[in-house]
Amino acid sequence: MNQYDLIIVGAGPAGSMAAKTAAELGLKTIFFERGRKPGEKNSSGCGLGPRLWREFDIMKELTPEKCPSMRAGTAARNYFINKEGEVAGYIMTRPTESVSYKPARDWITMNVYRSEFDPWLAQHAVDAGAELKSSTLIVDLLKENGHVKGVVDEKGNKHEAPVVIGADGVISMVAKQSGLRTKWELDQITVVPQYDFYAPPDKIDDIMGDETLAVWWSAQFPASYQVFFHDGFHQGLGNWLNKWDKNPLFYLNRVINLKYYKRLLKILEAKPRELQSHCLPWLKYPYNTHGNGVILVGDAGGFPCPLEAEGIYPAMLTGSIASKVAADAISSGDVSKKALSKFDDAWKKTSIGEDFEAGEELYEIWKALPFSPEETMTWFVPLFMEIMGGIYDWSEPHPKRVRQIASKIKSYMPVALPFIMKYVFPLVAKIFENDLDKMMDGAKLAPMLPRLIEMIPKKRKRRK
Ligand SMILES: Cc1cc2nc3c(=O)[nH]c(=O)nc-3n(C[C@H](O)[C@H](O)[C@H](O)COP(=O)(O)OP(=O)(O)OC[C@H]3O[C@@H](n4cnc5c(N)ncnc54)[C@H](O)[C@@H]3O)c2cc1C
C-alpha cells in the first residue's frame, strides 16, 4: 500500500493546480494521469481568459518559447448568417473603455494547445514536489465506513490518503464511485465536435490580423466558435445532449460549407488536421461537490462558466481551493463531508461564485438564444441586421428608409418582446439586484416624467 497525504485523479488544469498547491503546502501529494502525458486526452486547444493572469502569478511565465502554439489577439468577431447561408454582416469588437483589468485591454484570450499547456502546468506541480504518475488509469476508490480512503489503478495497485480530489474531467470516475453523482442529466452536459485546421502562421497573421476568436451566429446551426492559434484554428459547436435532433457533425459541416467559410479556408490555405469530439459540463449551478474524504474540482465538479463554458480558469481555481481546504482538514484530523464543505464556502466567495450567482439566468439566456437556433436566430439575425445594415440602402430618401426599418423591426416585436421579458429582464434584474431600489426609486422618477413628456417632439409644418 502506498500512503500519501493527498491523492489527485487527473492531471488536467484542475489536477495540476491542486497538486502544485498541495505540494507547496507541504502535503505528500501524488497526481495520476491516464494519458502518456498531461494534455494528451483533451480537446486539442483552448482560449485562456485574463482572469487566469489576474489570479495566478505562474501564468506570467507562459511564453511562446514554452508554448509555441500561443496566440493572443485584441479583436473578436461575430458573424451573422442569413437564411440564404450568406454572411449578412459582422461586428468586430475590441476591449472597451470600461475594461478595468489593464492587461485585458491588450488581449481578449491567449490561445494555446493543451498538449503544450497541460504538461507545462503539470511540471510546475512536479517542481513544487508533487509526484506525477502518468499512463495510469484509476479505476476505483478505496472506501471505509462511507469515507473515501484512496484509489485503485487498473493494475490493482492501491494508494491511500485521507483525502482524494477528483480532477478527472467531465466523465468523472471519482464522482461516480464516491456516490456524489451517478451521471449528468441530459441538460447538464454538452457534446462539442470541432475541426482543428492547420494554416501557415504568416497567412493567419496577414489575413486575420490580431483577431483571436470569432462566433458564427445562424438559424441553421448552434452558435459556432472559431479560435486562432499560432499555426491553425478550431471551428466547433456544442449543445446539450437533449437538444440535438441530428448528428452534431451535420451542423458543424453546415458551418464549414458556408460559401464565405470556404473562401476563408482557401485564402488561409487551411487544411483539416483533426476532427475531435468532447463532452463538457454546462450547469446552472454546481452541486454535490464534496463528501467524506473527497472533493470534486474543475469539470468533474461541473464548474465551467454558466454563460460560455470557460472551463480552465474555474478548473485551476477550484483545484487550488480544494487543496487548501484539504490541507486544513488533514491537519485538524477531520476530513468529513462537513469539514470539507469549506470548499463550497470558499469558491462561492470567488469570481466564479459571482458568475454562478446569476448562473440560472445566464444558462437560460444561452440555451434560448444560440443553442435554440431555429427558434430565435430566425428573427434575431434579420432584426439585428436591419438595425446594423438597413441604412446602407441608398435607393430611398433616408427618412423613408428609417420608417421602413422601424416598421420591419416592429414586425419582429411579437417574438422579440416575449423573449426580452422572459430571458433578458430576469438577467438584468439579477445583475442589478443590489441597485434596483435606487434605479426604480419612484420619488426620484416622478418629477422627471413631465420633463420627458415635454421633450416629445410636436409635428411641424412642411418646409415651403
Ligand atoms: C471542445 C472544447 C473546447 C473548450 N474550449 C475552452 C476554452 O477555449 N477555454 C476554456 O477555458 N475552456 C474551454 N473548454 C473547457 C475546458 O477544456 C475544461 O473545462 C477544462 O479542461 C477542465 O479541466 P479539468 O482539469 O477539470 O478536466 P480535464 O481537462 O478534462 O482533465 C482531466 C484529466 O484527467 C484525466 N483522467 C480522467 N479520468 C482519469 C482516470 N480515471 N484516471 C487517471 N486520469 C484520468 C484525463 O486524461 C485528463 O487529463 C473547452 C472544452 C471543450 C470540450
The ligand as a Gaussian input file, in Angstrom:
#p B3LYP/6-31G(d) Opt

LIG

0 1
 C      -14.157000      21.463000     -27.413000
 C      -13.891000      22.194000     -26.149000
 C      -13.380000      23.482000     -26.183000
 C      -13.120000      24.168000     -25.000000
 N      -12.604000      25.427000     -25.066000
 C      -12.290000      26.085000     -23.927000
 C      -11.692000      27.369000     -23.968000
 O      -11.456000      27.911000     -25.045000
 N      -11.374000      27.980000     -22.789000
 C      -11.626000      27.403000     -21.584000
 O      -11.315000      27.992000     -20.541000
 N      -12.216000      26.183000     -21.517000
 C      -12.533000      25.515000     -22.640000
 N      -13.110000      24.276000     -22.585000
 C      -13.373000      23.701000     -21.265000
 C      -12.090000      23.133000     -20.685000
 O      -11.462000      22.325000     -21.638000
 C      -12.400000      22.307000     -19.448000
 O      -13.296000      22.990000     -18.624000
 C      -11.101000      22.025000     -18.667000
 O      -10.262000      21.222000     -19.435000
 C      -11.411000      21.345000     -17.346000
 O      -10.207000      20.999000     -16.714000
 P      -10.160000      19.751000     -15.742000
 O       -8.759000      19.663000     -15.261000
 O      -11.258000      19.826000     -14.773000
 O      -10.517000      18.487000     -16.644000
 P       -9.746000      17.923000     -17.908000
 O       -9.034000      18.970000     -18.625000
 O      -10.721000      17.093000     -18.648000
 O       -8.648000      16.982000     -17.254000
 C       -8.974000      15.758000     -16.658000
 C       -7.749000      14.881000     -16.751000
 O       -7.987000      13.699000     -16.016000
 C       -7.547000      12.570000     -16.753000
 N       -8.354000      11.433000     -16.292000
 C       -9.696000      11.274000     -16.454000
 N      -10.106000      10.133000     -15.867000
 C       -8.997000       9.583000     -15.309000
 C       -8.791000       8.395000     -14.566000
 N       -9.804000       7.590000     -14.233000
 N       -7.521000       8.103000     -14.181000
 C       -6.484000       8.941000     -14.493000
 N       -6.631000      10.068000     -15.194000
 C       -7.877000      10.403000     -15.580000
 C       -7.776000      12.973000     -18.203000
 O       -6.963000      12.244000     -19.095000
 C       -7.444000      14.460000     -18.184000
 O       -6.093000      14.721000     -18.459000
 C      -13.389000      23.565000     -23.759000
 C      -13.910000      22.278000     -23.717000
 C      -14.158000      21.586000     -24.892000
 C      -14.703000      20.202000     -24.818000

